[in-house]
Amino acid sequence: MKKIGIVLKKELYRVFSDKKLILSLFVLPAVLMFALYGLIGMLERNMSRDIETHVPVTYIVNATDGLKAAAAAAGFDKNASIDYLTEEAYLTLKDRLTEDIREGAADLIVILDKDFEKTFAAYQGQGDKIPGVGILFNSAENYSQQAYAVFSGVLETYRMMLLEQRLGNLEKIVAFAQRDTEIVKEGKANTQFIAMMFPYMIMIMLFSGAMSISVDAFAGEKERGTLASMLIAPVKRTDIAAGKVIALAIIAALSSVVYAVSMILSMTLMGNTISGGAGGFGGVSFNAGQVLELGLMLIVLDYLFVAVIAVLSSFSKDVKSASTLVTPVYMVVLACALMTMFSSGAKNSLTRYAVPLYGNALALQDICTGELSAQGFLVSFGVTALLAGLLTFLLAKIFDSDKLMFNA
């Protein structure tokens, strides 16, 4: 144990004495995360404001007095640039206006059937003609989508006005009153977005951080020849392997805390920026149990990533070949984390938590929403710890092989 401690101290000193490594592991990730999500929040809020304040270019064909009154009642006429056209004028301009909608130069074309209100008034029963309204909009343009959504409210107002004329009392068409009560698990509403993004982002950053220090600690030292001098020293090779892995896992764990705290705070900041401080995804808070689960899960994940990269790097003769071997594993980590972004929301079975990497991503997601069961946590944590332990055992065997350590 004493010699393991010596190797451990050596590795910790190597990292913490390197200002560039400290900057890349602990400072830059936090700064970049706050800058990135702050910028995203600001851009999203500015885009929403731009859409809301945009004056939609609208053409209404065969507009009736009732529709104009509905537009005035909804305030649409004051916030939009409306051009009222006769059917004859529209037919003359149809191709140009349609192209304007397609290209984003216009936002909305509303076409009422000719003699709309006369047709409506003449309706007596089934089989009689019902007047129609056609709407042309561009679903690929934000301005056009917004104009369509707002004008749908105008049409609903107009619909109710016409029905009131026909029936006198609109309660005649009310079959029942609907009362909606929203029931959301405490703490889940504000964490859904973070729960979707957190496993993906944190696992990528954890693996990248572990890769940046582990590849150099094994393949890098082998390439420079410093590992060979350690192997011929009067220290058990298993102690060297264990000391290196433990030290790198400690460093990776510390950096993971920075990643996790920075991500949660920066995402919350982004949500508050988008919502203007009116909630959104703000107000995120973890209880003591969630913090403990998150900390333990990050530690065991760091250990697993360091062990995987250490084994692959020990098989390699230089940093370049080690990076080539590690890249496919990085893609697997990315894929497993990405899968959780498209989960249906159904309760996860314990067998899912037992799948390495994917089960960890599910556990991280459930920790964010406060839905991770004790059994799910123990399965995910236990399988990951067992796999990391087996990889550490394999690493010790690799270190005992002169063929692999000196002739790779």
N, C-alpha and C positions, 0 to 999 in steps of 0.2 A: 504493500500500500504506500510505503514511503517513496519508493521509486516512481510509482504511478503519480504521486503528488508532485514530484520533481518535473516529470514530463508535462503534467498539467500546468504547472506554474510557467514553464518555458513557453508553452503555446499561448497562454493568456498574456504573457509579457510581449510575445511577438505581435499579437493583435493590438493590444492597448498601447503599445509604444509607437505604433504606426498611425500618425495623424490622418493620413488619407483613408485608412481602413475605418477609423472611428467616424470620420466624416461620412463615408459611404454607408456605413451600417446603422448609425444612430441619429445623424443629423439630417442628411439629405432626404431620406424617406419621409420624415415628418414634414419637412419644409415643402417638398414637392407635392405631398398629399394634400396639405392645406391649400397650396396654390392651385392645384388641379381642380379639386372639388369646389373651392371658392370661385374659380373662374367658371366652372360648369353652372353653378348656382346663379351667378350673375348673368351669364349669357341666357340661361333658361328664363330668368325673370324678365330680362330685357325683351326676349322674343315674345313672351306672353303679353307684356305691355304693348308691344308693337302691334300684335294681332288685335288686341282689344281696342286700341285707339285708331286702327286703320279705318278709313272711310270706304266702305264697300261700293264698288261701281255696279249698280243694279239696273236692269232693264225689266220693266213690267209691261206685258202685252195684254190689251183688253182690260185694263184695270177698271174695277167698278168703284163707285163711291163708297160702298161698304168696305172694300179692301183698303182704300185710302184712309178711311176712318180707323180701321184696325191698325194700320201702320202708324198712324198718328198716336193712337192710344198706347201702342207699345214703344213709342219713341223712335221707331226705326227710321221715319222720314227725316228726323233731325240729325241722325248719325250716319246716314248713307247718302250717296249721290244717286238719285233715282231719275231715270229717264222713262217716262210713260210713252208707250208706242201703240199705235193702232195695229191691227193684224196686217193690213196692207203694207205699212211701213216696215214691220218686222220681216215680212217675206222678202222685201227688197234688200234688207240688211242681214238676213239670216246667216249667210255664209261667213261674212266678216265678223259678226258677233260671236258665232260659234268658235271661230279661230281665236278671237280675243279671250274667250273662256279657257280654251286649251293652252294658250300662251301666258295666261295670268294677267292680261291687260284689263279684263273684266272679271267680275266675281260671281255674278248671279243673273240668270235670265228666268223670269217667271211668266208663264203663258197661261192665261185663263181662257177657257173655251169661249167662243163668241156667244153673245147674249147669255152670259153666265147666270145672272140673277133672274132673268126671265125663265130660263130652263129650270132653275131651282124652284121658282114660284109655281111653275106649271106642274110640278111633280105631285101626283095623286096616290100612286101605289106601285106595287111591284110590276116591273116591266117598263115603267116610264123612264125616260132618259135622265141620267144623273150627270150634272156638269162636272168637268174635271179641271185639274190644275197640273200643268207640267213645269218641272223645275230642272234647269240645266246648271250644273256646277262642276267644279274640278276638284275631285277628292285628293289630288296630289298637291294642291296649293292650300296652305294654311289660311290665307285670307278668304278664299272661296269656301272652305269648310266652315269657317266661323260665320260667314254671311248666311250659309245654308242653315246652320244651327239656329241663328237668331231669327231668320225669317220663318222658320218652322213654328216659332212661337207666335209670330204675326198671323200665320194661317190658322193656328189653333184659336186665337182670339176671334178671327173672322168666322170660323166655323161655329163658335158658340153664339156669335151675334146672329147668324142666319137661323140657327136652330131656335133661338129665342123668338125670332120673328114668326117662325112656323108654329111653335108649340105654346108660346106665351110663358109657360112655366117650365124651366129646364129640369126641375125635379122629376118631371114625368119620365125622363130618360135615365135617371139615376137608379140603378138596380140595387146598389149597396154602397156603403161608405167604407173605404179602406183606411185602416190605421196601421202605419208602419212603426215598428220599434226596433231600433238597431241594437243588437247585442254583440259586443265585442269583448273578447277576453282581455282583462286588464293588462296593459303594457304591450299587447300585440299590435294594435293599430298603428302605433308610431314606429314599430320596428320592422314592418314588413319589407320595406325597401332595403333597409340595412341587412335583414336576414337573407334577402335574395343576393345581394352583392358581396356580403362579407366573406363567405367561404371561398368564393372565386378569387377575390382580391388577396385575401390573407394567405391562402395556400400558395399562390403564385409568388408572393413576396417572401414568404418563409423559405420556399425552395430556392429562390434566387439568392437570398441572403446566405443560406447554407452552402450553396454552390460556390459563391464568391470566396468563401474562406476555406472550404473543405478541399476543393480541387487543388489549391495551392499548397495546402498543408500536407498533402500526400503526393500527388503527381508532380507538383511544383518542386517540392523538396527532393523527390527522386530525380527529377531532371537536373537540378542544381548540384546534386551529389551530397547534400547535407543529410539526407535520410540514411544513406549508406553508412556514414560515420556514426550515426546513432545506433544502427543495427549491430555494429561491431563493438559497441561499448559494453561494459559489464552490467547490462540491464536486460532483464527478460523482454523478449520482443512483444510478448502479450501485454506487459506493463506499458510499453511504448504505445501500442495500439490503443489500449484502454485509456491511457492518459490523454492522448490526442483526441479521441472521440469525446470523452467527458468534457475536456476544455472547449472544444468546438461546439458541443451541445449547450454549454453554459452561455457562450457568446451568442449563439443563435437564439437561445431563449430570451436573453436580455433584449436583443434586437426585435424579437417578436412582440415583446411588450410595447415597445415603441410603435411598431406597425399597428397593433390592435388598437391602442389608445388613440393614435393619430387618425386611424380610419374612422372609428366611431365618432370622434369629435368633429372631424372634417365633413363627414356625411351629414351629421346633425346640423352643422353650420350651413351646408349646402341646402338642406331642407328648409331651414329658417330663412335663408336668402330668397329661395323660390317663393315661399309663402308670405314673405314680408314680415316674418316674426309672428305669424298668426297660427302657428302650430305646424301643420304639414307633417314632416317626419321629425320635428323637434321634440324635446321632452323625453329623449331616450334615457333610460336608467336601468342599471343592472343591480339585482340584490346580491347579497354576500355569496349565496349559493351559486349564482350564475358566474360571478367573478372567479370563484374557486374552480368551477368546472372549466371555464374558459382558460384559466392559467394552466391547469393540469393538461388540458388537451393540446395547448400550444407547446408545452414542454415536451410531451411525448411525440408530437409531430416533428418538432425540431430534432429530437434524438433520432427518429426514423430517417428523416431526410439526410442528416449528417452521416448516419450509418450506411445508407444506400450509396451516397456519393463517395464515401471513404472506400467502400469495397470496389466500386468501379474505378476510382482513381488509383487504387493500389494495383489493379490489373494493368494500368496504363504506364507507358514509359515517359510521357510528357504531358503537359497541360492541354495541348491541342487534342491529342487522342482521348484524354479523359473527358474533355468537353463534348467530344463526338459521342462517347458512350453514354454520357449523362443526358444528352438532349432528348432521346426517346422517352426517358423516365419523366422528364419535365413535361413532355406532351401528354403523357398519361395522367399526371397530376392535374394539368390544365383541363383535360377532358372530364375527369371525375368531379372536379369543382364546378365545371360548367353545367354538368347534368343537374345539379341541385337548383339552378336558376329556373328550370322548367318543370319543377315538381308540381303535382296536382294539388297538393295540400292534404292528401290523405295521410292517415297515421302510418308511420313507418314501422315495419316489422323488425324484430331483433336481428334477423338474418341480414338485413341491409346494413345494419351498424357493424356487422362482422366483416364486411367487405373492406379490405385495406384501402385507404385513401377516400373512396366514395363514402364509406361509413363515417370517416372523420369529417368530411364535408357536410354530411347530413347532421352530425352531432353539433357542429359549429352553427349551422342554421337554426337548429332547435334551441340551442343555448340563447341565441339572440331573441327568440320569441318566448322563451321561458317554458318550452314544451318538451324539453329533453327529460325522459324518465331516468330514474337511477339505474335501471337495468340496461337501458340503451347506452348510457354513459359508460358503465362498467364493461359492457361488451366491446364498444369502440376503443376505449382506453386499453383494455386488456389485450385485445388482438394486436393493436399497434405496438404496445410495449413488448409483447412476445416476439413479434416480427423484428423489431429493432434489436432485441437481445440475440436472436438467431443470426442476424447480420453482423453483430459485434463478434459473436463466436466465429463466424466465417472469416471476419477480418483478422482475428488472432491467428487462424490457420494459415491465412495468406502471408502474414508477417513471418511465420515460421518456415516458409518456403523460400529458400535461397534462389531457386529458379525464377519465381515470380517477382521477388523483390530486387534482384540484381540483373536479371536478364530479360525483363519485360520489354 
